[in-house]
Amino acid sequence: VLSSDNKICDILQLIDSPKPNLVYDLGEEFRFIKAYDTCYISRKTFNEDINYQINVNERLEITNYGLFELLPNEIISDTYLKISLDEPLPLIIRKRCEGDKLIIKDGHKKLKDFLINKKVPKEIRDDLLVITNNLGEIIWVKGYYKKRCDNENCLILNFKEKIYDR
């Protein structure tokens, strides 16, 4: 039996498994992902430790993610976050941590539970960037959570995602 035949059998077993999130290593740079009701092949990600700070009028480029820029009330990208002038700076950009909690209208909710309830695949959950204020309160999880800011006069965190050639 060829190695590729074994991989196909392994992948078919993975697809039939009742477990919602599974990963199968396909070799050098790819892996097969089962995430809830979806299966796909993705490039391997590198779990480097990310922990950066950004202040007003600063630009920050994070490899494999993109460019962040914190400006006074100036939107320059399609993806941005309005931030109250009262938020303690600098902002912290990092990966999600054990015990992270979101501020919701009824109190707090664990970020992990929030993402599982939204059926966010584990591979994506593990690679998400979280932005907090200087007190450690989560203000943004791109694509999933934004702390509300209704002020006209605010800071804008602009984000330009890195685009990969395929």
NUKE-376215 format. One record per residue: x, y, z of N, C-alpha, C in turn. Coordinates in Angstrom, 1 decimal. Example, Ala and Ser with C-alpha at 12.3 -4.5 7.8 and 13.67 -1.06 7.14 Angstrom:
BEGIN
<n_east=13.2, n_north=-5.7, n_up=7.8, ca_east=12.3, ca_north=-4.5, ca_up=7.8, c_east=13.2, c_north=-3.3, c_up=7.8>
<n_east=12.8, n_north=-2.2, n_up=7.1, ca_east=13.7, ca_north=-1.1, ca_up=7.1, c_east=12.9, c_north=0.0, c_up=7.9>
END
This chain:
BEGIN
<n_east=0.9, n_north=-1.2, n_up=0.0, ca_east=0.0, ca_north=0.0, ca_up=0.0, c_east=0.9, c_north=1.2, c_up=0.0>
<n_east=0.6, n_north=2.2, n_up=-0.9, ca_east=1.4, ca_north=3.4, ca_up=-1.0, c_east=1.1, c_north=4.3, c_up=0.2>
<n_east=2.0, n_north=5.2, n_up=0.4, ca_east=1.8, ca_north=6.2, ca_up=1.5, c_east=0.6, c_north=7.1, c_up=1.2>
<n_east=0.4, n_north=7.5, n_up=0.0, ca_east=-0.8, ca_north=8.3, ca_up=-0.4, c_east=-2.1, c_north=7.6, c_up=-0.1>
<n_east=-2.1, n_north=6.3, n_up=-0.4, ca_east=-3.3, ca_north=5.5, ca_up=-0.1, c_east=-3.6, c_north=5.5, c_up=1.4>
<n_east=-2.5, n_north=5.4, n_up=2.3, ca_east=-2.7, ca_north=5.4, ca_up=3.7, c_east=-3.3, c_north=6.8, c_up=4.1>
<n_east=-2.7, n_north=7.9, n_up=3.5, ca_east=-3.2, ca_north=9.2, ca_up=3.9, c_east=-4.7, c_north=9.4, c_up=3.5>
<n_east=-5.1, n_north=8.8, n_up=2.4, ca_east=-6.5, ca_north=8.9, ca_up=2.0, c_east=-7.4, c_north=8.2, c_up=3.0>
<n_east=-7.0, n_north=7.0, n_up=3.4, ca_east=-7.7, ca_north=6.2, ca_up=4.3, c_east=-7.8, c_north=6.9, c_up=5.7>
<n_east=-6.7, n_north=7.5, n_up=6.1, ca_east=-6.7, ca_north=8.3, ca_up=7.4, c_east=-7.6, c_north=9.5, c_up=7.3>
<n_east=-7.6, n_north=10.2, n_up=6.2, ca_east=-8.5, ca_north=11.4, ca_up=6.0, c_east=-9.9, c_north=11.0, c_up=6.0>
<n_east=-10.3, n_north=9.9, n_up=5.3, ca_east=-11.7, ca_north=9.4, ca_up=5.3, c_east=-12.1, c_north=9.0, c_up=6.7>
<n_east=-11.3, n_north=8.4, n_up=7.5, ca_east=-11.6, ca_north=8.1, ca_up=8.9, c_east=-11.8, c_north=9.4, c_up=9.7>
<n_east=-11.0, n_north=10.4, n_up=9.5, ca_east=-11.1, ca_north=11.7, ca_up=10.1, c_east=-12.4, c_north=12.3, c_up=9.8>
<n_east=-12.8, n_north=12.3, n_up=8.6, ca_east=-14.1, ca_north=12.9, ca_up=8.1, c_east=-15.3, c_north=12.2, c_up=8.8>
<n_east=-15.2, n_north=10.9, n_up=9.0, ca_east=-16.3, ca_north=10.1, ca_up=9.6, c_east=-16.3, c_north=10.2, c_up=11.1>
<n_east=-15.2, n_north=10.8, n_up=11.7, ca_east=-15.1, ca_north=10.9, ca_up=13.2, c_east=-16.2, c_north=11.8, c_up=13.7>
<n_east=-16.8, n_north=11.5, n_up=14.9, ca_east=-17.8, ca_north=12.4, ca_up=15.5, c_east=-17.1, c_north=13.7, c_up=16.1>
<n_east=-15.8, n_north=13.7, n_up=16.2, ca_east=-15.2, ca_north=14.9, ca_up=16.8, c_east=-15.3, c_north=16.0, c_up=15.8>
<n_east=-15.6, n_north=17.3, n_up=16.4, ca_east=-15.8, ca_north=18.4, ca_up=15.5, c_east=-14.6, c_north=19.1, c_up=14.9>
<n_east=-13.4, n_north=19.0, n_up=15.6, ca_east=-12.2, ca_north=19.7, ca_up=15.1, c_east=-11.0, c_north=18.7, c_up=15.1>
<n_east=-10.5, n_north=18.4, n_up=13.9, ca_east=-9.4, ca_north=17.5, ca_up=13.8, c_east=-8.4, c_north=18.0, c_up=12.7>
<n_east=-7.1, n_north=17.7, n_up=12.9, ca_east=-6.1, ca_north=18.1, ca_up=12.0, c_east=-5.3, c_north=16.9, c_up=11.6>
<n_east=-4.9, n_north=16.8, n_up=10.3, ca_east=-4.1, ca_north=15.7, ca_up=9.8, c_east=-2.9, c_north=16.4, c_up=9.0>
<n_east=-1.7, n_north=16.0, n_up=9.4, ca_east=-0.5, ca_north=16.6, ca_up=8.8, c_east=-0.3, c_north=15.9, c_up=7.4>
<n_east=-0.3, n_north=16.8, n_up=6.4, ca_east=-0.1, ca_north=16.2, ca_up=5.0, c_east=1.4, c_north=16.3, c_up=4.5>
<n_east=2.2, n_north=16.8, n_up=5.4, ca_east=3.6, ca_north=16.8, ca_up=5.0, c_east=4.2, c_north=18.2, c_up=5.2>
<n_east=5.1, n_north=18.6, n_up=4.3, ca_east=5.9, ca_north=19.8, ca_up=4.5, c_east=5.2, c_north=21.1, c_up=4.9>
<n_east=4.3, n_north=21.5, n_up=4.1, ca_east=3.6, ca_north=22.8, ca_up=4.4, c_east=2.1, c_north=22.8, c_up=4.5>
<n_east=1.5, n_north=21.7, n_up=4.3, ca_east=0.0, ca_north=21.6, ca_up=4.3, c_east=-0.5, c_north=20.7, c_up=5.4>
<n_east=-1.8, n_north=20.9, n_up=5.7, ca_east=-2.5, ca_north=20.0, ca_up=6.6, c_east=-4.0, c_north=20.0, c_up=6.2>
<n_east=-4.6, n_north=18.9, n_up=6.5, ca_east=-6.0, ca_north=18.7, ca_up=6.2, c_east=-6.8, c_north=19.1, c_up=7.5>
<n_east=-7.8, n_north=19.9, n_up=7.4, ca_east=-8.6, ca_north=20.3, ca_up=8.6, c_east=-10.0, c_north=19.9, c_up=8.5>
<n_east=-10.5, n_north=19.3, n_up=9.6, ca_east=-12.0, ca_north=19.1, ca_up=9.7, c_east=-12.4, c_north=20.1, c_up=10.8>
<n_east=-13.3, n_north=21.0, n_up=10.5, ca_east=-13.8, ca_north=22.0, ca_up=11.4, c_east=-15.3, c_north=22.0, c_up=11.3>
<n_east=-15.9, n_north=21.3, n_up=12.3, ca_east=-17.4, ca_north=21.2, ca_up=12.3, c_east=-17.9, c_north=20.5, c_up=11.0>
<n_east=-18.6, n_north=21.2, n_up=10.2, ca_east=-19.2, ca_north=20.6, ca_up=9.0, c_east=-18.4, c_north=20.9, c_up=7.8>
<n_east=-17.2, n_north=21.4, n_up=7.9, ca_east=-16.4, ca_north=21.8, ca_up=6.8, c_east=-15.0, c_north=21.0, c_up=6.8>
<n_east=-14.5, n_north=20.7, n_up=5.7, ca_east=-13.2, ca_north=20.1, ca_up=5.5, c_east=-12.4, c_north=20.9, c_up=4.5>
<n_east=-11.1, n_north=21.1, n_up=4.7, ca_east=-10.3, ca_north=21.9, ca_up=3.8, c_east=-8.8, c_north=21.6, c_up=4.1>
<n_east=-8.0, n_north=22.0, n_up=3.1, ca_east=-6.6, ca_north=21.9, ca_up=3.2, c_east=-6.0, c_north=23.4, c_up=3.4>
<n_east=-5.1, n_north=23.5, n_up=4.4, ca_east=-4.6, ca_north=24.9, ca_up=4.6, c_east=-3.0, c_north=24.8, c_up=4.8>
<n_east=-2.4, n_north=25.9, n_up=4.6, ca_east=-1.0, ca_north=26.0, ca_up=4.9, c_east=-0.8, c_north=25.9, c_up=6.4>
<n_east=0.3, n_north=25.3, n_up=6.9, ca_east=0.6, ca_north=25.2, ca_up=8.3, c_east=0.9, c_north=26.7, c_up=8.8>
<n_east=0.4, n_north=26.9, n_up=10.0, ca_east=0.7, ca_north=28.2, ca_up=10.6, c_east=1.8, c_north=28.0, c_up=11.7>
<n_east=2.5, n_north=29.1, n_up=12.0, ca_east=3.6, ca_north=29.0, ca_up=12.9, c_east=3.1, c_north=29.7, c_up=14.2>
<n_east=3.1, n_north=29.0, n_up=15.3, ca_east=2.5, ca_north=29.6, ca_up=16.5, c_east=3.6, c_north=30.4, c_up=17.3>
<n_east=4.0, n_north=31.5, n_up=16.6, ca_east=5.0, ca_north=32.4, ca_up=17.3, c_east=4.2, c_north=33.2, c_up=18.4>
<n_east=4.9, n_north=33.5, n_up=19.4, ca_east=4.4, ca_north=34.3, ca_up=20.5, c_east=4.2, c_north=35.7, c_up=20.0>
<n_east=3.0, n_north=36.3, n_up=20.1, ca_east=2.8, ca_north=37.6, ca_up=19.7, c_east=2.3, c_north=38.5, c_up=20.9>
<n_east=3.0, n_north=39.6, n_up=21.1, ca_east=2.7, ca_north=40.5, ca_up=22.2, c_east=3.3, c_north=41.8, c_up=21.8>
<n_east=2.5, n_north=42.7, n_up=21.2, ca_east=3.0, ca_north=44.0, ca_up=20.8, c_east=2.1, c_north=45.1, c_up=21.5>
<n_east=2.7, n_north=46.3, n_up=21.5, ca_east=2.0, ca_north=47.5, ca_up=22.0, c_east=1.9, c_north=48.5, c_up=20.9>
<n_east=0.8, n_north=49.3, n_up=20.9, ca_east=0.7, ca_north=50.4, ca_up=19.9, c_east=0.1, c_north=51.6, c_up=20.5>
<n_east=0.6, n_north=52.7, n_up=20.3, ca_east=0.1, ca_north=54.0, ca_up=20.8, c_east=-0.4, c_north=54.9, c_up=19.6>
<n_east=-1.0, n_north=56.0, n_up=19.9, ca_east=-1.5, ca_north=56.9, ca_up=18.9, c_east=-0.4, c_north=57.4, c_up=18.0>
<n_east=-0.7, n_north=57.5, n_up=16.7, ca_east=0.2, ca_north=57.9, ca_up=15.6, c_east=1.3, c_north=56.9, c_up=15.4>
<n_east=1.1, n_north=55.6, n_up=15.8, ca_east=2.1, ca_north=54.6, ca_up=15.5, c_east=1.6, c_north=53.6, c_up=14.5>
<n_east=2.5, n_north=53.0, n_up=13.8, ca_east=2.2, ca_north=51.9, ca_up=12.8, c_east=2.9, c_north=50.7, c_up=13.3>
<n_east=2.3, n_north=49.5, n_up=13.2, ca_east=2.8, ca_north=48.3, ca_up=13.6, c_east=2.5, c_north=47.2, c_up=12.6>
<n_east=3.6, n_north=46.6, n_up=12.0, ca_east=3.3, ca_north=45.5, ca_up=11.1, c_east=3.7, c_north=44.2, c_up=11.8>
<n_east=2.7, n_north=43.3, n_up=11.8, ca_east=2.9, ca_north=42.0, ca_up=12.4, c_east=3.0, c_north=40.9, c_up=11.3>
<n_east=4.1, n_north=40.3, n_up=11.2, ca_east=4.4, ca_north=39.3, ca_up=10.1, c_east=3.2, c_north=38.3, c_up=10.1>
<n_east=2.8, n_north=37.9, n_up=8.9, ca_east=1.7, ca_north=36.9, ca_up=8.7, c_east=0.3, c_north=37.4, c_up=9.1>
<n_east=0.2, n_north=38.7, n_up=9.6, ca_east=-1.1, ca_north=39.2, ca_up=10.0, c_east=-1.5, c_north=40.5, c_up=9.2>
<n_east=-0.6, n_north=41.5, n_up=9.3, ca_east=-0.9, ca_north=42.7, ca_up=8.6, c_east=-0.4, c_north=43.9, c_up=9.3>
<n_east=-0.9, n_north=45.1, n_up=8.9, ca_east=-0.5, ca_north=46.4, ca_up=9.4, c_east=-1.6, c_north=47.0, c_up=10.3>
<n_east=-1.2, n_north=47.5, n_up=11.4, ca_east=-2.1, ca_north=48.2, ca_up=12.4, c_east=-1.6, c_north=49.7, c_up=12.4>
<n_east=-2.5, n_north=50.6, n_up=12.5, ca_east=-2.2, ca_north=52.0, ca_up=12.7, c_east=-3.2, c_north=52.6, c_up=13.5>
<n_east=-2.8, n_north=53.3, n_up=14.6, ca_east=-3.7, ca_north=53.9, ca_up=15.6, c_east=-3.6, c_north=55.4, c_up=15.4>
<n_east=-4.8, n_north=56.0, n_up=14.9, ca_east=-4.8, ca_north=57.4, ca_up=14.5, c_east=-6.0, c_north=58.1, c_up=15.2>
<n_east=-5.8, n_north=59.4, n_up=15.4, ca_east=-6.9, ca_north=60.2, ca_up=16.0, c_east=-8.0, c_north=60.4, c_up=15.0>
<n_east=-9.1, n_north=59.7, n_up=15.1, ca_east=-10.3, ca_north=59.9, ca_up=14.3, c_east=-10.1, c_north=59.9, c_up=12.8>
<n_east=-9.3, n_north=59.0, n_up=12.3, ca_east=-9.0, ca_north=59.0, ca_up=10.8, c_east=-9.1, c_north=57.5, c_up=10.3>
<n_east=-10.1, n_north=57.2, n_up=9.6, ca_east=-10.3, ca_north=55.9, ca_up=9.0, c_east=-9.6, c_north=55.9, c_up=7.6>
<n_east=-8.6, n_north=54.9, n_up=7.5, ca_east=-7.9, ca_north=54.8, ca_up=6.3, c_east=-7.9, c_north=53.4, c_up=5.7>
<n_east=-8.7, n_north=52.5, n_up=6.3, ca_east=-8.8, ca_north=51.1, ca_up=5.8, c_east=-10.2, c_north=50.6, c_up=5.9>
<n_east=-10.5, n_north=49.5, n_up=5.3, ca_east=-11.8, ca_north=48.9, ca_up=5.3, c_east=-12.1, c_north=48.2, c_up=6.6>
<n_east=-11.1, n_north=47.8, n_up=7.3, ca_east=-11.2, ca_north=47.1, ca_up=8.6, c_east=-10.6, c_north=48.0, c_up=9.7>
<n_east=-11.5, n_north=48.5, n_up=10.6, ca_east=-11.0, ca_north=49.4, ca_up=11.6, c_east=-11.9, c_north=49.2, c_up=12.9>
<n_east=-11.4, n_north=49.8, n_up=14.0, ca_east=-12.1, ca_north=49.7, ca_up=15.3, c_east=-12.1, c_north=51.1, c_up=15.8>
<n_east=-13.3, n_north=51.6, n_up=16.2, ca_east=-13.4, ca_north=52.9, ca_up=16.9, c_east=-13.1, c_north=52.6, c_up=18.4>
<n_east=-12.2, n_north=53.5, n_up=18.9, ca_east=-11.8, ca_north=53.3, ca_up=20.3, c_east=-12.0, c_north=54.6, c_up=21.1>
<n_east=-12.7, n_north=54.5, n_up=22.2, ca_east=-12.9, ca_north=55.6, ca_up=23.1, c_east=-11.6, c_north=56.3, c_up=23.5>
<n_east=-11.7, n_north=57.6, n_up=23.6, ca_east=-10.5, ca_north=58.4, ca_up=24.1, c_east=-10.2, c_north=58.0, c_up=25.5>
<n_east=-11.1, n_north=57.4, n_up=26.2, ca_east=-11.0, ca_north=57.0, ca_up=27.6, c_east=-10.2, c_north=55.7, c_up=27.8>
<n_east=-10.1, n_north=54.9, n_up=26.7, ca_east=-9.4, ca_north=53.6, ca_up=26.8, c_east=-7.9, c_north=53.8, c_up=27.3>
<n_east=-7.5, n_north=53.1, n_up=28.3, ca_east=-6.1, ca_north=53.2, ca_up=28.7, c_east=-5.1, c_north=52.6, c_up=27.6>
<n_east=-4.2, n_north=53.5, n_up=27.2, ca_east=-3.2, ca_north=53.1, ca_up=26.2, c_east=-1.9, c_north=52.7, c_up=26.9>
<n_east=-1.0, n_north=52.0, n_up=26.2, ca_east=-1.1, ca_north=51.6, ca_up=24.8, c_east=-2.0, c_north=50.4, c_up=24.7>
<n_east=-2.5, n_north=50.1, n_up=23.4, ca_east=-3.2, ca_north=48.9, ca_up=23.2, c_east=-2.2, c_north=47.8, c_up=23.1>
<n_east=-2.7, n_north=46.6, n_up=23.4, ca_east=-1.9, ca_north=45.4, ca_up=23.4, c_east=-2.5, c_north=44.5, c_up=22.3>
<n_east=-1.6, n_north=44.0, n_up=21.4, ca_east=-2.0, ca_north=43.1, ca_up=20.4, c_east=-1.3, c_north=41.8, c_up=20.7>
<n_east=-2.1, n_north=40.7, n_up=20.8, ca_east=-1.6, ca_north=39.4, ca_up=21.3, c_east=-2.5, c_north=38.3, c_up=20.8>
<n_east=-2.0, n_north=37.1, n_up=21.0, ca_east=-2.8, ca_north=35.9, ca_up=20.8, c_east=-3.8, c_north=35.7, c_up=22.0>
<n_east=-4.8, n_north=34.9, n_up=21.8, ca_east=-5.7, ca_north=34.7, ca_up=22.9, c_east=-5.0, c_north=33.9, c_up=24.0>
<n_east=-5.5, n_north=34.1, n_up=25.2, ca_east=-4.9, ca_north=33.5, ca_up=26.4, c_east=-5.9, c_north=32.7, c_up=27.2>
<n_east=-5.5, n_north=31.7, n_up=28.0, ca_east=-6.4, ca_north=31.0, ca_up=28.9, c_east=-7.0, c_north=32.0, c_up=29.8>
<n_east=-8.4, n_north=31.9, n_up=29.9, ca_east=-9.1, ca_north=32.8, ca_up=30.9, c_east=-9.5, c_north=34.1, c_up=30.3>
<n_east=-9.2, n_north=34.4, n_up=29.1, ca_east=-9.7, ca_north=35.7, ca_up=28.5, c_east=-11.2, c_north=35.8, c_up=28.6>
<n_east=-11.7, n_north=37.0, n_up=28.9, ca_east=-13.1, ca_north=37.2, ca_up=29.0, c_east=-13.5, c_north=38.5, c_up=28.2>
<n_east=-14.7, n_north=38.4, n_up=27.7, ca_east=-15.3, ca_north=39.5, ca_up=26.9, c_east=-16.2, c_north=40.3, c_up=27.8>
<n_east=-16.3, n_north=41.6, n_up=27.6, ca_east=-17.3, ca_north=42.3, ca_up=28.3, c_east=-18.6, c_north=42.3, c_up=27.4>
<n_east=-19.7, n_north=41.8, n_up=28.0, ca_east=-21.0, ca_north=41.7, ca_up=27.3, c_east=-22.0, c_north=42.5, c_up=28.1>
<n_east=-23.2, n_north=42.7, n_up=27.5, ca_east=-24.1, ca_north=43.6, ca_up=28.2, c_east=-24.6, c_north=43.0, c_up=29.5>
<n_east=-24.6, n_north=41.7, n_up=29.7, ca_east=-25.0, ca_north=41.1, ca_up=31.0, c_east=-23.8, c_north=40.8, c_up=31.9>
<n_east=-22.6, n_north=41.2, n_up=31.6, ca_east=-21.4, ca_north=41.0, ca_up=32.5, c_east=-20.2, c_north=40.5, c_up=31.7>
<n_east=-19.8, n_north=39.3, n_up=31.9, ca_east=-18.6, ca_north=38.8, ca_up=31.2, c_east=-18.9, c_north=37.4, c_up=30.6>
<n_east=-18.1, n_north=37.0, n_up=29.6, ca_east=-18.2, ca_north=35.7, ca_up=29.0, c_east=-16.8, c_north=35.3, c_up=28.6>
<n_east=-16.5, n_north=34.0, n_up=28.9, ca_east=-15.2, ca_north=33.5, ca_up=28.5, c_east=-15.1, c_north=33.6, c_up=26.9>
<n_east=-13.9, n_north=34.1, n_up=26.5, ca_east=-13.7, ca_north=34.2, ca_up=25.0, c_east=-13.8, c_north=32.8, c_up=24.4>
<n_east=-13.2, n_north=31.8, n_up=25.0, ca_east=-13.2, ca_north=30.4, ca_up=24.5, c_east=-14.6, c_north=29.9, c_up=24.3>
<n_east=-15.5, n_north=30.1, n_up=25.3, ca_east=-16.9, ca_north=29.7, ca_up=25.2, c_east=-17.6, c_north=30.5, c_up=24.1>
<n_east=-17.3, n_north=31.8, n_up=24.0, ca_east=-17.9, ca_north=32.6, ca_up=23.0, c_east=-17.6, c_north=32.1, c_up=21.6>
<n_east=-16.3, n_north=31.8, n_up=21.3, ca_east=-15.9, ca_north=31.3, ca_up=20.0, c_east=-16.4, c_north=29.9, c_up=19.7>
<n_east=-16.5, n_north=29.0, n_up=20.7, ca_east=-17.0, ca_north=27.7, ca_up=20.5, c_east=-18.5, c_north=27.8, c_up=20.2>
<n_east=-19.3, n_north=28.7, n_up=20.9, ca_east=-20.7, ca_north=28.9, ca_up=20.6, c_east=-20.9, c_north=29.4, c_up=19.1>
<n_east=-20.0, n_north=30.1, n_up=18.6, ca_east=-20.1, ca_north=30.6, ca_up=17.3, c_east=-19.5, c_north=29.6, c_up=16.3>
<n_east=-19.1, n_north=28.5, n_up=16.7, ca_east=-18.5, ca_north=27.4, ca_up=15.9, c_east=-17.3, c_north=27.8, c_up=15.1>
<n_east=-16.4, n_north=28.6, n_up=15.7, ca_east=-15.2, ca_north=29.0, ca_up=15.1, c_east=-14.2, c_north=27.8, c_up=15.2>
<n_east=-13.7, n_north=27.3, n_up=14.1, ca_east=-12.8, ca_north=26.2, ca_up=14.1, c_east=-11.6, c_north=26.4, c_up=15.0>
<n_east=-11.1, n_north=25.4, n_up=15.7, ca_east=-10.0, ca_north=25.5, ca_up=16.6, c_east=-8.8, c_north=26.1, c_up=16.0>
<n_east=-8.5, n_north=25.7, n_up=14.7, ca_east=-7.3, ca_north=26.2, ca_up=14.0, c_east=-7.4, c_north=27.8, c_up=14.0>
<n_east=-8.6, n_north=28.3, n_up=13.7, ca_east=-8.8, ca_north=29.7, ca_up=13.6, c_east=-8.7, c_north=30.4, c_up=15.0>
<n_east=-9.4, n_north=29.7, n_up=16.0, ca_east=-9.4, ca_north=30.2, ca_up=17.4, c_east=-7.9, c_north=30.4, c_up=17.9>
<n_east=-7.1, n_north=29.4, n_up=17.6, ca_east=-5.7, ca_north=29.4, ca_up=18.1, c_east=-4.9, c_north=30.5, c_up=17.4>
<n_east=-5.3, n_north=30.9, n_up=16.2, ca_east=-4.5, ca_north=31.9, ca_up=15.5, c_east=-5.1, c_north=33.3, c_up=15.5>
<n_east=-6.2, n_north=33.5, n_up=16.3, ca_east=-6.8, ca_north=34.9, ca_up=16.4, c_east=-5.9, c_north=35.8, c_up=17.1>
<n_east=-5.9, n_north=37.1, n_up=16.7, ca_east=-5.3, ca_north=38.2, ca_up=17.4, c_east=-6.4, c_north=38.8, c_up=18.3>
<n_east=-6.0, n_north=39.1, n_up=19.5, ca_east=-6.9, ca_north=39.8, ca_up=20.5, c_east=-6.2, c_north=41.1, c_up=20.8>
<n_east=-7.1, n_north=42.2, n_up=20.8, ca_east=-6.6, ca_north=43.5, ca_up=21.2, c_east=-7.2, c_north=43.9, c_up=22.5>
<n_east=-6.3, n_north=44.3, n_up=23.4, ca_east=-6.8, ca_north=44.8, ca_up=24.7, c_east=-6.3, c_north=46.2, c_up=25.0>
<n_east=-7.0, n_north=46.8, n_up=26.0, ca_east=-6.5, ca_north=48.1, ca_up=26.4, c_east=-5.3, c_north=47.8, c_up=27.4>
<n_east=-4.7, n_north=48.8, n_up=28.0, ca_east=-3.6, ca_north=48.6, ca_up=28.9, c_east=-3.9, c_north=47.9, c_up=30.2>
<n_east=-5.3, n_north=47.8, n_up=30.5, ca_east=-5.7, ca_north=47.1, ca_up=31.7, c_east=-6.0, c_north=45.6, c_up=31.4>
<n_east=-5.8, n_north=45.2, n_up=30.2, ca_east=-6.1, ca_north=43.8, ca_up=29.8, c_east=-7.5, c_north=43.5, c_up=29.4>
<n_east=-8.4, n_north=44.5, n_up=29.3, ca_east=-9.7, ca_north=44.3, ca_up=28.9, c_east=-9.8, c_north=44.2, c_up=27.4>
<n_east=-10.4, n_north=43.1, n_up=26.9, ca_east=-10.5, ca_north=42.9, ca_up=25.4, c_east=-11.4, c_north=43.9, c_up=24.8>
<n_east=-10.9, n_north=44.5, n_up=23.7, ca_east=-11.7, ca_north=45.5, ca_up=23.0, c_east=-12.0, c_north=45.1, c_up=21.6>
<n_east=-11.2, n_north=44.1, n_up=21.1, ca_east=-11.5, ca_north=43.6, ca_up=19.7, c_east=-10.9, c_north=42.2, c_up=19.5>
<n_east=-11.7, n_north=41.4, n_up=18.9, ca_east=-11.3, ca_north=40.1, ca_up=18.3, c_east=-11.8, c_north=40.2, c_up=16.9>
<n_east=-10.9, n_north=40.4, n_up=16.0, ca_east=-11.2, ca_north=40.7, ca_up=14.6, c_east=-12.2, c_north=39.7, c_up=14.0>
<n_east=-13.3, n_north=40.2, n_up=13.5, ca_east=-14.3, ca_north=39.4, ca_up=12.9, c_east=-15.4, c_north=38.8, c_up=13.9>
<n_east=-15.1, n_north=38.9, n_up=15.2, ca_east=-16.0, ca_north=38.3, ca_up=16.1, c_east=-16.5, c_north=39.1, c_up=17.3>
<n_east=-15.7, n_north=40.1, n_up=17.7, ca_east=-16.1, ca_north=40.9, ca_up=18.8, c_east=-15.5, c_north=42.3, c_up=18.7>
<n_east=-16.3, n_north=43.3, n_up=19.0, ca_east=-15.9, ca_north=44.7, ca_up=19.1, c_east=-16.5, c_north=45.3, c_up=20.4>
<n_east=-15.7, n_north=46.0, n_up=21.2, ca_east=-16.3, ca_north=46.8, ca_up=22.3, c_east=-16.9, c_north=48.0, c_up=21.7>
<n_east=-18.1, n_north=48.3, n_up=22.0, ca_east=-18.8, ca_north=49.5, ca_up=21.4, c_east=-18.1, c_north=50.8, c_up=21.8>
<n_east=-18.1, n_north=51.7, n_up=20.8, ca_east=-17.7, ca_north=53.1, ca_up=21.1, c_east=-18.6, c_north=54.0, c_up=20.2>
<n_east=-19.5, n_north=54.7, n_up=20.9, ca_east=-20.4, ca_north=55.6, ca_up=20.2, c_east=-20.0, c_north=57.0, c_up=20.1>
<n_east=-18.8, n_north=57.3, n_up=20.6, ca_east=-18.4, ca_north=58.7, ca_up=20.5, c_east=-18.0, c_north=59.2, c_up=19.1>
<n_east=-18.3, n_north=60.4, n_up=18.8, ca_east=-17.9, ca_north=61.0, ca_up=17.5, c_east=-16.4, c_north=61.2, c_up=17.5>
<n_east=-15.9, n_north=61.7, n_up=18.6, ca_east=-14.4, ca_north=62.0, ca_up=18.7, c_east=-13.8, c_north=60.8, c_up=19.3>
<n_east=-13.0, n_north=60.0, n_up=18.5, ca_east=-12.4, ca_north=58.8, ca_up=19.0, c_east=-11.1, c_north=58.5, c_up=18.3>
<n_east=-10.5, n_north=57.5, n_up=18.8, ca_east=-9.3, ca_north=57.0, ca_up=18.1, c_east=-9.8, c_north=55.9, c_up=17.1>
<n_east=-9.0, n_north=55.7, n_up=16.0, ca_east=-9.3, ca_north=54.7, ca_up=15.1, c_east=-8.1, c_north=53.7, c_up=15.0>
<n_east=-8.3, n_north=52.4, n_up=15.2, ca_east=-7.3, ca_north=51.4, ca_up=14.9, c_east=-7.6, c_north=50.9, c_up=13.6>
<n_east=-6.8, n_north=51.2, n_up=12.6, ca_east=-6.9, ca_north=50.7, ca_up=11.2, c_east=-6.2, c_north=49.4, c_up=11.1>
<n_east=-6.7, n_north=48.5, n_up=10.3, ca_east=-6.0, ca_north=47.2, ca_up=10.1, c_east=-6.1, c_north=46.9, c_up=8.6>
<n_east=-4.9, n_north=46.6, n_up=8.0, ca_east=-4.8, ca_north=46.2, ca_up=6.7, c_east=-4.2, c_north=44.8, c_up=6.7>
<n_east=-5.0, n_north=43.8, n_up=6.3, ca_east=-4.6, ca_north=42.4, ca_up=6.4, c_east=-3.6, c_north=42.1, c_up=5.3>
<n_east=-2.7, n_north=41.2, n_up=5.7, ca_east=-1.7, ca_north=40.7, ca_up=4.7, c_east=-2.4, c_north=39.8, c_up=3.8>
<n_east=-2.2, n_north=40.0, n_up=2.5, ca_east=-2.7, ca_north=39.1, ca_up=1.5, c_east=-1.6, c_north=38.2, c_up=0.9>
<n_east=-2.0, n_north=36.9, n_up=0.9, ca_east=-1.0, ca_north=35.9, ca_up=0.4, c_east=-1.3, c_north=35.6, c_up=-1.1>
<n_east=-0.2, n_north=35.4, n_up=-1.8, ca_east=-0.3, ca_north=34.9, ca_up=-3.2, c_east=-0.6, c_north=33.4, c_up=-3.1>
<n_east=-1.5, n_north=33.0, n_up=-3.9, ca_east=-1.8, ca_north=31.5, ca_up=-3.9, c_east=-1.4, c_north=30.9, c_up=-5.2>
END
